[in-house]
């Protein structure tokens, strides 16, 4: 058994992550509690299962229609429905798919949208490519799921530049985008890395190279060439780097990476498992693991969990949307999904980079959604290694579907 084999290792430095334990020594690492009559996060994620399957069918229909009026979807698992935002007459492949989905009992509401998703993506890319917008402090451009426009985020550190008489960052972005803009200000996100953990080869374990300590993501297989990989965050290392577990026992060499805008690094390993660690973070009691049963796309409104090696598994995180070319504190740009812990608790922190982002329908198995990239904010959490580390209630994560799309035939290793 996996747990028995590594029992001695985990007794020294446990590398599981907790989605249900409260940590008395760190008030920010508290599993969210729900008031009487409110569904638990596991119950909510169980309700999401048919909604996720419905969204898969909707996405397939959208991709088959070049002239689709689709703007986005909002998932509302507590109320058991999907809301589709649509510009123009609701016809074509998506309308047909919705008719069939409704026959299966899934509630779908269709609401009007001002812009299509395609229009907003094109507008977002124009803003991201505009040097004047960047100079004015724009660090993140996200199409809003309801098709109302773009959310334009400017860095708080650049606030002085944003109030120049010529234009603010959002004003410049509005001119370039040609769509409605919702301005906000945020801290530049920091790609999480570099904490002193230990671990093995399920997702959520510590992996280390000569100059970085991060978390392992999902195990990947490439059947056509007979190779196995452990994915972590690309900002943690480079192709050609050698990696070890938390006890400095070598596990493999990084043989490939995702394209520039994605944050995935592929470590070639001789063995891997179709599971991730759950329970508290490194060096805490009560660790366990869960099998990976499936892979799914991300949907705004969906509730998800993370499982970083340092912080442990944290749930109650709601997906807000996808960002093209978000500017990180390292000066690089990434395509990421944005999520936020709904009760303000910690979602992830330094050393969690590369760790799994997942949902669960039955509490015993998980669905792969992405890998942790970073977060925004200056919160401090306690660490069993360095005393404190940087953490946040919001996260950015790389879509696991983007990761495996890097090489045709690469796939997440799932349970039979």
HELIX and SHEET records of a PDB file:
HELIX    1   1 UNK A    2  UNK A    5  1                                   4    
HELIX    2   2 UNK A    7  UNK A   13  1                                   7    
HELIX    3   3 UNK A   41  UNK A   63  1                                  23    
HELIX    4   4 UNK A   77  UNK A   79  5                                   3    
HELIX    5   5 UNK A   93  UNK A  103  1                                  11    
HELIX    6   6 UNK A  117  UNK A  129  1                                  13    
HELIX    7   7 UNK A  131  UNK A  135  1                                   5    
HELIX    8   8 UNK A  156  UNK A  158  5                                   3    
HELIX    9   9 UNK A  159  UNK A  162  1                                   4    
HELIX   10  10 UNK A  169  UNK A  177  1                                   9    
HELIX   11  11 UNK A  234  UNK A  236  5                                   3    
HELIX   12  12 UNK A  400  UNK A  404  1                                   5    
SHEET    1   A 3 UNK A  70  UNK A  76  0                                        
SHEET    2   A 3 UNK A  81  UNK A  86 -1                                        
SHEET    3   A 3 UNK A 107  UNK A 112  1                                        
SHEET    1   B 8 UNK A 181  UNK A 186  0                                        
SHEET    2   B 8 UNK A 150  UNK A 155  1                                        
SHEET    3   B 8 UNK A 138  UNK A 143 -1                                        
SHEET    4   B 8 UNK A 312  UNK A 327 -1                                        
SHEET    5   B 8 UNK A 303  UNK A 308 -1                                        
SHEET    6   B 8 UNK A 356  UNK A 359 -1                                        
SHEET    7   B 8 UNK A 365  UNK A 375 -1                                        
SHEET    8   B 8 UNK A 190  UNK A 191 -1                                        
SHEET    1   C 6 UNK A 181  UNK A 186  0                                        
SHEET    2   C 6 UNK A 150  UNK A 155  1                                        
SHEET    3   C 6 UNK A 138  UNK A 143 -1                                        
SHEET    4   C 6 UNK A 312  UNK A 327 -1                                        
SHEET    5   C 6 UNK A 333  UNK A 341 -1                                        
SHEET    6   C 6 UNK A 394  UNK A 399 -1                                        
SHEET    1   D 9 UNK A 181  UNK A 186  0                                        
SHEET    2   D 9 UNK A 150  UNK A 155  1                                        
SHEET    3   D 9 UNK A 138  UNK A 143 -1                                        
SHEET    4   D 9 UNK A 312  UNK A 327 -1                                        
SHEET    5   D 9 UNK A 303  UNK A 308 -1                                        
SHEET    6   D 9 UNK A 356  UNK A 359 -1                                        
SHEET    7   D 9 UNK A 365  UNK A 375 -1                                        
SHEET    8   D 9 UNK A 288  UNK A 295  1                                        
SHEET    9   D 9 UNK A 275  UNK A 278 -1                                        
SHEET    1   E 2 UNK A 206  UNK A 208  0                                        
SHEET    2   E 2 UNK A 213  UNK A 215 -1                                        
SHEET    1   F 6 UNK A 242  UNK A 244  0                                        
SHEET    2   F 6 UNK A 250  UNK A 257 -1                                        
SHEET    3   F 6 UNK A 265  UNK A 269 -1                                        
SHEET    4   F 6 UNK A 227  UNK A 232 -1                                        
SHEET    5   F 6 UNK A 219  UNK A 222 -1                                        
SHEET    6   F 6 UNK A 411  UNK A 412 -1                                        
SHEET    1   G 3 UNK A 348  UNK A 349  0                                        
SHEET    2   G 3 UNK A 387  UNK A 392 -1                                        
SHEET    3   G 3 UNK A 379  UNK A 383 -1                                        
END                                                                             
